[in-house]
Amino acid sequence: MARIWPEALVREFAERRAVLFLGAGFSIATAHADGKTFPSWTDLLFSLSEKLPKKVEQDAVRKLLKFQNYLDAAQIIWDEVPVADLRQKLVDTFSLKLSSPQDLYRHIIEIDPQVILTTNYDKLIETALAGLSKNADAYNVCLYNQGHALDDIRSPQRSILKVHGCVTQPDDIILTRLQYFEARRKYPAYFQTVSAVLTINTTLFLGYSLSDPDIQLILEFNNLSTPSRNPHYALVQKLPHSSVRSALAKTYNIHFIEYPVGDHSKMALFFSELSANVVEFRRTRGIP
């Protein structure tokens, strides 16, 4: 089989200069491996739209989803669904527990990145890593509305930055365009820290569509203000056209590694290969 991962990225992870950015596809893949289902972004908003009290609002949301206008669809849902119903639906959706940690999480332990960033609301990542690591307190978790992100990153422990909040605080989850704006306005230090992490470190995006406006702005700004010949990397479902891939690569300085649409087992297979490459690189060079 042809080598999937560039040696430069393997070396970055082996020498602990790279970070992971995990999207919904990562949680979908691990849940699927455990025989459970987990919603995509479209599935989540469609499900939430069923709580809308008026059919005209449901139709409006579904029309927006058809054109992948997720932020505006989410805004209608957030404004019109009764707060208690919305809160309970989010808690029910993202309180999923796995029967046992899946191999994707074991590979994270093997790769051992200093920082993991995620836009996921669920607790699968921190729960699995705490269970698999030798030290239950090995990972600090910091939400966007908490003030210890920089302290966490400077500590000996590994850090998980939950950029859009967590199911443990359902009222503070970032879902809409207005919530994106308000989060950046109220907590600029957190997002500056995220920007710094993505500037200094090579980043591998896993199960992430790059559709998030926060991350788009950060990557675009970083590419303009501090251009680098060393790209980030993204393991993604096959993009719709080579022109789209080329434009995204140039805008965000990202090298794409694609797998067939919907085949999340390929993501797991490729990530397993990366883990093996990193472990072997460390072994041959005596890196602990």
N, C-alpha and C positions, 0 to 999 in steps of 0.2 A: 504494500500500500504506500502511496506517495506520502511524503512527509507533509503534514497539515500545517504545523506551527513553525513560524520563522525562528531561526536560532536566536535572533536578537531578543525576541520576547521571552523565550525560554531562559536566557541568561538574566534578563531583568527580574524575572520571578525567582530564579535560583539565588540571586544576590540580594533579594528582597528590596528591589527598587520599583516594583510594580504593584498596582492595587487592582481589586476586583470591583466592578459595578454590576450588580445583579438586578435584573428586571423581572417582570411577571412571568416570562417564559421559564425562568429558573424554578419558580415555585410550581408552575404547571407541570413541569417535567418530573419533579420529585414527587408531587402528589400522584401523578399518573403511575409512576413506578410503584407506589404503595397501594394502587388500586382505587384511588380516590380521584375526584374531579375538582378542578380549581378554575375559576373564571378568567378568561382573557379580559382585556380592557373593554372590548365591545360587549362581551357577554355580561359583564358586571353592570354596565350602564343600561343595557336592555332589561336586565332583571330589575334594576332599581326603577326603571320607567314604569313598570307594572304597578308601582305604588302611587303614581300620579292620579289625582282625583278626577281629572277631566280627559276624555278621549282625545280632544284636540291637542292637548299637551303631550300625550303619549305619541300621537302621530308626528308632532313636531320633532320630538326627540329621535324617533326612529328614522325620520328623514335626514336629520343631521348625522346620525350614525352611518347611514348609507354612504354618505360622502366623507366619512371619517372625521367629522367635525366634533371631536370628543369634548373639548372644553365647553363649547356652547351647549351641547347636550347635557353635560354635567351641571351647568349653571341652572338650567331649567329645573332639573331634578332637585337640586339643593334648595332652590327658592320655593318650589311648589309642593314637594312631598312633606307631610307632617314630620317635624323634627324627631319625635319619638320613634316613628316608623322607620325613618331613614337610619337613625342610630342603631336600632335593633337589627336591621337588615345587614348593615356593615359588620356588626359584631358577629352575627350568625355566619356570614360569608367568610370572614377572615380569622375566625377562631379555630380553624381546622388544625387537627393534630395528626401527626403521622404515627403509624404503629411502631416504626423504628427508623432511625436516621438512614437516608439513602446514600448510595455511593457518591453522588455529587457532593455531598457535604464532607464525606471522608477525603475526597480529593482536595477540598479547600484546606482541610487540616494538613494534608501532605504538602500542598503548595505554600501554605503559611504566609499569606499576605499580611502586612502590617495594618492595612486599612481595607475594610469592605464598605462600599457605599451601596445603598439600595433605595428604590422608590416604592418598594413593596410595603403593604400595610400589615401583613401577617407576621407571626413570630416564629416561623419555621426555621429561619436562619439561625437566630440566636439560641433557640431551644436545641436544635440539632448539634450545633457546635459546642454548646456547654456540655451536652451529654457525651460527646465524642472526645473532648479534650481532657487531658489529665488534671487540669485545674478548672473547677467549675466557674471561677472568676476570671478566666483567661481573657474574656472579651468584655470591653466596656461598650454599652449601647447608648447612643446619644441621638435624641430626636431634634428636629429643626428648632423647636421652641425651648430647648434646654441650653444652658450656657457653658457646658464643659467640653465641647468638642475638641478645642485646641489642647486643653489639658490632657484629654484622653490620648490624643495622637502623640503627645510628648512623653507619655508614660511608657513603662516597659510592656504593658498589656496591649493586646490587639484591640482595634476599634471597629465598631459597626455604626456607621452614620445613616440614620433613617431619614432621608431627605424630605419625605412627604408625610411623616408621622407614622403612627402605629395604631393598631386596633385597641390597644390599651387606653388610648385617648381618642375615642371615635369622634368627639366633637371638634377635634383639632386636625383631623385628616385633611390634607390638601387634595382637592378634587376638581375645583373650578378655576376659571381664569382669574376671577377676583381674589380667590384664596391664594393663588400664586403670587399675585401682586402684594397682598397684605403680608404674607409671610416674609417676602424679601424686604418690605418696608420696616417691619417690626423686629426682624432678626437678621440684620445685615452681616453681623460678625460670623454667624453660622455659614451663610452662603459665601462669604469671603473665604472662609476656611475650606469649604468644598472646592471653590475655584482654585485655591492654592494647591490643594491635593492633586487636582487634575492638571495643574500647570507643571508641577515638579515631578510627578510620577507618570510613568507609562501606565495606561489604564486599559484593562480588558473588559469590554461590555459583554455580558452573557444574558441571553434571554431578554434583551432590551431592544426596543424598536427605534430608539433615538427620536421619538415623537414628543418627548417632554420639553416644553418651552423653556423651563429653567435651565436644563442641561444644554439645550441647543444654544442659548444665549451665552452660557459660560464657555462652551467649547469654541463657539464662533469668536468671542472676544479674545480668548486665549490664543487662538490661531492668528488673529490679527495683531495683537499686541506683543506676543512673545512667540513668534513662529519658530518651529523646530523641524529639523530633518528627520527626527525620530517620531513615528506616528503612534497614535493609540491603535487599539485593535478591537474588533467587534465580531463575535460569533453570532450570526443572525440567520433567520429564515431568508431564503433566496429573495433578493430584491427584484422588483418588477421589471427592471430594464437596466442595461449597462450604463445608460446615460444618467439614470438616477444614482446608481452606485458611484459613478465618477464625480458627480456634483457633490454628493454627500462627503466623499473622501476628500475632495479639495476644500470644501467649506469647513469641515471639522477636523481635518488631518487624521483620518481614520483609515486603517487597512481592514477590509472586510473579508471574513471567512464565512462562507455561506453553507447552509444545509437545506434540504428540501422542506418546503412549507408544510407545517404541521407534524413533521417527523422529529419530535423532541428527543427520541432515542439517539439520533445522530448527534445532537448537542451533548448528550451524556457520553457518547463514545469518543467524540473529539476532545472533550474536557478530560476524560480519563487518559487519553494519549498525552495531553499537555502535562498532567500530573506526573506521569511516568517519565517524560522527558526532563522535567524539573528535578525530580528525585535522582535520576541518573546523572544529570549535570553536577549536582551537588556531590554525589558519591565520587565521581571521577576527579573532582577538584578539591575534595576534602572540606567542603562547606557544611557546617553542622545544620 
